Amino acid sequence: MAMDGAVPLPLYRDFLAQAYHHVRHTCRLLALAAARTDDDDYRAALFDYITEEQGHEQWILDDIDAAGGDAAQVAASVPGQACRAMLAYVYDAIERVSPYALLGMVHVLEGMSTLLASRAADALQRAYRSEGTSGFRYLTSHGALDKEHVAFFEQLVDGLCAPEALPVIADTANMVYRLYGDIFRDLSRGLDSVQGGACHAA
């Protein structure tokens, strides 16, 4: 849907709102994993990652404003149920299971972004007839930036992680695929509800 530019602008803003809520927790999750690990190399890599991720939630708020939304309202809002469930799961997995669980989330979110973000941004810019990257900084920047983060993930898994961490990473990734997908399913249901109401009103 996003690849052919068929996403209504209000739905794009709703997507950005949920992205804001999970992205603003990224550095907190990284810091939690760093505090819980005994692996010095892993901790150092997480600190480097924190430096790269700082401020990305502000990019999203700027995009929301540029797309005609209310960034202040989004910043003061509560995440959707699916977003809350995903965040709660990852926090719990890092705290209760293993600090390596964080890498399961990294694999899903950064991998999906690498595959889809730049292509989706191009299609949406054409559909909305937007010039430049106004309203699309989060998507356009992450399409390229997350290629580096995927390499970060591969380096950690191949060279730094203890073998016993791999099942934890895989299990967390499987859960986050499902929970992240629920965010989009919730957005889709919201769109169907709006469109259904419009058809009924007509």
N, C-alpha and C positions, 0 to 999 in steps of 0.2 A: 504494500500500500504506500509506504513512504518512498519506495524506490521509483514509483511513477508519479510522485507529487500529488497523490490523491488524499493527502491528510488535510482535513480542514484546519485552519489556523487556530481555532480554540482548542482542538485536540493536541496540536503541537505545543501550545502553551501549557496544557495539562501535563503533557509528557515532561516538559522542562521543570514543572513544579515538583513532580516526583523525583526527577533527577537531582534537583537541588537538595531534597531531603536526604537522599542516600549519599550524595557526593560530600555533603558537609560532615558526614561521619567518617569519611575515608581516613583522614589523619588521626582521628581518635582510635579507630580500629587498628591502624598501623602502630600507634603508640602503645595500645594495649598488648598487641602481640610482642612488641619489643620488650615490654616490661615483664612478660610472662616467660620468655625464652631464656634458656641457658646457653644458647648457641651464639657466641660472640660475632661470628661472621654474619649470621642471619640478622642479628640485632643491628649491625652496622648498615646492612643493605636496607633494612626497614627505615632507618633514620635518613638515608639518602632519598628514599622514596617519599618520605614525609616532606622533605624540602621541595621536591618536584610537584607535589600535589597541593601545596598550600595556595589558597586563594582561588581555586577552581570553582568553588560554589558562587563566588562573586561574578565569575564569567556568566554563569547561568542566570543570575538575577539581572545582569545587564542585557542578556538575550531576551528575557521575559519583557523587560521594559521596551526594548527595540521592536518586539513583536506585538506591542499594544497591550501587554498585560500589566498587572500591578505587582511589581517585585516586592514591595513592602508588605503587601497582603500575603504573598506566598511565604516570605520569610517568617511571618508571624503565625502561619497556619500549621496544622497538624498533618503529618504524612498520611496517605491513604493506608487502609488496612494491610494491603499486600506489601507495601513498602515497609511498614512497621514490622510485619512478620519476618521479612528478609533480614532487616537490621537486627532484630532480637535474636534470630537464629545464629547469625554470624558472631555477635557479641558472646552468646552463650557457648558456641563452639570453641572460640578462642580461650575463653575463661575456664570452661569445664572440661574440654576434650584435649585441645592442643593448640599452641600458638601457631602451628603450621596450618591450621584450618583457614587462616586468612588467605593463603595462597589459592584455596579453592574458589574464593570469591574473586580474587584477582584474575584467575584463569577465565572465569565467565564474563565478568564485566569488561575487562580490557580486551579479551578475545573478540567479543561481540562488537565492541566499538571499532576495533581494527577492521573487521569485515564490513561493517554497515555504515559507520558514522559519516565518512566523507561522501559516499554515494548518496545517502539519504539527504545530506545537506545540499548537495548539488541539485537534486531533484526538487527539493522544497523551495530552494531559491528561485528556480525557474518557474515553479508553480505560483509563487507569491510575487514574481517579478521584482525580486529584491536585488539591489545592486550591492556589490561588495560582500562583506561577511557580517553586516549588521543583523543581529538576531540569530546568528549561527556560529558564534565563536566556539561554543562548547563542542558542537559536532565537528566543525572543521578542524579544530585544534586536536581533538582526541583521535580523529582518524589517523593522523600522522604520529602524534605523540605516543599513542598506545602501542604502536609497533615497537617502540623502545621498551615499553612496559612488558610486552609479551616476551621480548628477549630477556628482560629482568627475571620474569617467571621461569623461563627455560633454564637460565643460568643457575638460579637457586635450586630448582628441582634436580638438575643434573649434577651440580657440584657441591652444594651446601647442605642439602637436606639429608637427615638421617633416613635410612631405608624404611624405618617404621612410620615415617611421616607420610609416605605415599598413599596408603589407604585412607588416611585422614583427609588429605588434599582431595582425593577422588570423591570421597563421600560428601564432603562439603560442596564440591563443584556440582555434583548431581542434585543436591538440595537447592543450591542457589539457582541453577538452571530453572528448576520448577518455580521457585519463589519469585525470581526476576520475571519469569514468564507471566506470573499472576498479576504483576503490575500492569503489563500490556493487556492482559485479558480484562482487567478492571477498566482500563481506559477504553477498550473496545466496547464493553457493555455500556459505559457512559455515553459513548457516541451513538450506539444503537437506540438507547433510551431517548436521546435528544431527537434523532431522526424519526423515530417512531411517533413521538409526540407531535412533530411537525407534520407528518403525514396524516395523523389523526385530526389535527386542527384544520388541515386543508380539506 
